[in-house]
Amino acid sequence: MALYKVEICGVNTAKLPLLKAKEKEELFERIKKGDKEAREIYIKGNLRLVLSIIQRFSGNNENVDDLFQIGCIGLMKAIDNFDTSQGVKFSTYAVPMIIGEIRRYLRDNNAIRVSRSLRDTAYKAIYAREEFRRENNREPTLEELSAAAGIPSGDIVTAMDAIQSPVSLYEPVYTEGGDTLYIMDQVSDKKNKEENWVEGISLKEAMEKLPPRENRIIRLRFFQGKTQMEVAEEIHISQAQVSRLEKSALKNMKNYLSK
């Protein structure tokens, strides 16, 4: 792990700025008012902190650029959540947050190697998502994330899928009334369309009881074989919202069918 290198993720580490205490106070006042330029200056002024932290992980044989980018995400989260009224130094607050972000990355990273270009695309999308969340207090849709990152939506989906850790089909999703729903229960089968298994059961009636949007999500997910990300893109909401609505719909259908 070559920490002596000058260029990390395109950043000349030999020319990173040092901010004085008064400058930090003034910048944070501007940041609170939504000044993006002040935020960028503050980020650059604390990159040395990120560099000092990633040295602690030199024994993990991870690419220094990867650790630096993950550390920067932790730094941005610290800046966005730091409360100056608590009388705590920013570095005291930021260090555990940056370390936590890196540890999560190392914990979730697996032996499957992902190409440099895919990782860069994923990191750029993560940066854009964090920025969007901070400004809008909600998750972006795929179209919004694509516009914010300047990356085609298909490339974002591919890159984000590539850096996800694989999970077992028997991984539990949630438990309701003693019955566990597993990931395999949510994997659609494109060969088994509606007409092959709805006949003879009251599932169709249960679906008709659902609100229009939940009904559409269930049809897209289980009858047309679409992923939650694809459904989110089609109906213009976040993937997290699709997941919540899907769970609600399944629960309501289960309650109806159990009567």
N, C-alpha and C positions, 0 to 999 in steps of 0.2 A: 504494500500500500504506500505509494509514493507521495507522502505528504509534503515533500520538498518542492513539488512541481509548482510552477507559477500560475498556470492556467487550470482552473477548475470550473467546468461548465461555462467556459467562455469568460470567466471572471479573473482579472489580473489580481491575484491575491497580494502581490507586492505593493499595490497602489490603493488598497482599501482605506477609506477615510476613518479618522478617529474623531468621535464626537465628544465635546466637552459637556459637563453637567448642565450648564445653562442652555446650550444648544438643544440638548435632549428635551428639556422642559418646554422650550419654545416650540420645538417640532411637535411634541405631543399635544400642545394646545391647538396647533393647526390640524393635526390628525383628527382630534375630536370634532372639528368643524367640517370634516370630510375632505380635507386637502390631500389629494392623491400624490402630489409632488412631495409633500412633507413625509408621507408614508414611505415613498420610495427612498428618500434620503435616509430615513431612519433605518430602513431595512439594510441598505448598503453600509450604514455606520455600525451595524451589529453583525456583519458577516464574519468578522474576526472571532466573535463569540461562537458562531457555528463551527468554524474551523477548529477552535480549541476543543470543542466537545467531541467532534468526530475522531480526534486523535485517541480518545478513550476506547474506540471500537476498532483499533488498528489490527487486532488479532483475529478479526472475523473474515479476513480475505475478501471483503466486499469491495466493489469498485468505489473509489473515493468520490467520483462524480455522483453516483447514486446516493451515497450517504449525505453528501453536501446538499443535494436537492431536497432530500427528505428532511434534513435539518432546517432548511430554509422554510419549508412548509410549517414546521413547528414554530419557527421564529415569527412567521406572519400570524399564526394563531395567537401567539403570545402578545403581539402588538395589538391585535384586534380585541383582546379580552383583558388587557392590563388596566387596572384601576389605580390611577395616580393618587387618589385620596387615601389609599391604605397606608401610605408612608413607607412602602417597600421599594427597594431598588429594582429597576426593571430586570437586571441580570439575575437577581435572586428568584424572580418569578419565571423568567424565560428559560433558565437552564433545565429545570425538571420537565418543562413542557417539550423542549427540543429533544431531550434524552428519551422521553416517553414516545415521541413520534418515531425516533430511530429504532427503539426497541420493538415497537409494534411492527415496523417494516422488517426487521430481522426475524421476528417471530413468524410473521406471515410469509416471508420469502421462502421458496422451496427450491428443490434441486432442478426444477424445470427452467432451462435457460431461455430468456426472452431477448430478442434482438435489441440492439441499441436504439434503432429508429422507433420501434414500438414503445420502448420505455420512455423515450423522449416525448413521444406523442401523448402517452398516458400522463406524464408529469405535467405537461403543458395544460392538459385538460383539467388536472387536479388543481393547478394554480388558478385557472379560470373559474372553476366551480367555487373555490374558496372565496374568490373576489366577488362573485355573483351573490353567494350566500350573505356575505358581509354587507353588501349594498342593498339587497332586496329582502333579507330575512326569510328566504325560502329556497328550496331546491330549484335549480334551473331545469327547464325541459331540455330534451336532446337538441332541439333546434336552437334554443337560447345558448346552450353550452357551445354548440358548433360555431355560432356567430361570435361569441365572446372569445373563444380560443383561436378562431380563424382556421379551424380544421373541419373537413367534411365529417358529417355525423357518422357515416359508416366506418371511417378510420378511428373515430373515438371509441365506438362500440368494440371494434377489433382490439384496439390497444388496451382498453380497460379490462376486457375479458382475458387478455393475455397475461396480465399481471395478477390476476386473481388466483388464490390457492385452490387446488381441486378439493372437493369434498365428497364424502360418500353419499350414495343415493339413499342410504338409510339414516342420514343426518336429520334429526327432528327439527321441524319448522316451528310448530307450536302444539301445545296440548290443551284440549278443551274437554272438560268433563271426563277425564281419564282416558280419552282417545287421543292418540298422538298422530299428527299429520307429518309425514316424512317428505323429503325432497322428491322422492320417486312418485309420490302421490300427485305432485304438481307438474310432472313431466308429461307433456302431451304425446299422444300417439297419432301420427298423421294418417295411419292406415285405418284407424277406427273412427270413422266420422259419425256424426249425430244419428243418422238413420240406422246405424248398425247396433246401437245399444240403448237408445232412448225409448224405443217401442216396448210397451208392456210395463213401464214403471212411471211413477209420477214426477220424474225429474223435470219434464217439460213444464208441468204445472208449477213446480217450485221456482223455476226460472222466471216464469211469468209474474211471480210475486215480487221479484227484485225491482229496484229502481232502474230506469233505463240505462244509466251509465254502468252500473254493476252488471246488468244483464249483458251489455255489450262486451265488457271485460271478460266475463266467463266464456262467451262465445268465441272471442278472439283467442283466448288462452287455450281452451280445451277442445274446441271444435275446429279451429283453423291452425292450431299448433304454433302460435306465436309466442315469443319470449316476453317477459314483462317489459324489457327495454323496447321491444318493437311495439307493444301495445301503448306504452307511454308516448312514443313518437307519434303514433296514429291518432290518439285522442288528446294530445297536447297537455299532458300533465307529467309529473315526475314519476320515476320508477318506484320511489318510495310510496307515493300515493296509490299507484296501481297495486302494490303489494298489500297496503292497508285495505283498500276496497275489495280486493280479491278475497282476503281473509274474512271480511265482514260478509261478503256474499256467500261464501262456503258455509259459514256458521249459520246464516239465515236459512239457507237451503237445507242444511242438516236438521235444524229445528223443525222446519216444515215437514220434512220427510219422516221424522220420528213421531209425529202426531198420530 
